[in-house]
Amino acid sequence: MWRLASLPGELQRSCRIRRDFVLYPLTVLKKMTHSSREKLDLVNRTKKIIGQLESVLRGLNEDEHCADVLQRLAAARGAINALMAELMEDHIRNHMPKNSKSSEEAAEDVIEIVRTYLK
């Protein structure tokens, strides 16, 4: 967990102003290495997930059958899990230091990533 007091001044101000601000370790803030085609695919998949969740919301607002809403929600969860798996794989392959750590340290890094993002 990061403490607000240990962050730079501007970041502290943003955390106080915006409630939706999420803190990430500095190593995560590196740019993604996806090509423009891969990026477009990820953006389109994210838009589909948003559409699935909007469908869940409509179903709840319109008092649709629980089974239908649960099926849509399960589909959205599956899509989110697949998207997270792809992004985590990219992060592990491209943003973790190579050959600079022992296998035990590298394993600890992977475990930390999994614990951070699969809560």
Contacts in CASP RR format, 6 or more apart in sequence:
PFRMAT RR
TARGET T0000
AUTHOR 0000-0000-0000
METHOD contacts of the structure
MODEL  1
MWRLASLPGELQRSCRIRRDFVLYPLTVLKKMTHSSREKLDLVNRTKKII
GQLESVLRGLNEDEHCADVLQRLAAARGAINALMAELMEDHIRNHMPKNS
KSSEEAAEDVIEIVRTYLK
2 23 0 8 1.000
2 25 0 8 1.000
4 12 0 8 1.000
4 15 0 8 1.000
4 16 0 8 1.000
5 12 0 8 1.000
7 15 0 8 1.000
7 23 0 8 1.000
14 21 0 8 1.000
15 21 0 8 1.000
15 23 0 8 1.000
25 116 0 8 1.000
27 95 0 8 1.000
28 91 0 8 1.000
28 95 0 8 1.000
30 95 0 8 1.000
32 39 0 8 1.000
32 87 0 8 1.000
32 90 0 8 1.000
33 90 0 8 1.000
33 94 0 8 1.000
33 95 0 8 1.000
34 42 0 8 1.000
34 90 0 8 1.000
42 83 0 8 1.000
42 86 0 8 1.000
42 87 0 8 1.000
45 79 0 8 1.000
45 82 0 8 1.000
45 83 0 8 1.000
46 83 0 8 1.000
48 79 0 8 1.000
49 76 0 8 1.000
49 79 0 8 1.000
49 80 0 8 1.000
49 83 0 8 1.000
52 72 0 8 1.000
52 75 0 8 1.000
52 76 0 8 1.000
52 79 0 8 1.000
53 76 0 8 1.000
55 72 0 8 1.000
56 69 0 8 1.000
56 72 0 8 1.000
56 73 0 8 1.000
56 76 0 8 1.000
58 64 0 8 1.000
59 68 0 8 1.000
59 69 0 8 1.000
59 72 0 8 1.000
60 69 0 8 1.000
84 117 0 8 1.000
84 118 0 8 1.000
88 113 0 8 1.000
88 114 0 8 1.000
88 117 0 8 1.000
91 113 0 8 1.000
92 110 0 8 1.000
92 113 0 8 1.000
96 106 0 8 1.000
96 109 0 8 1.000
96 110 0 8 1.000
101 109 0 8 1.000
END
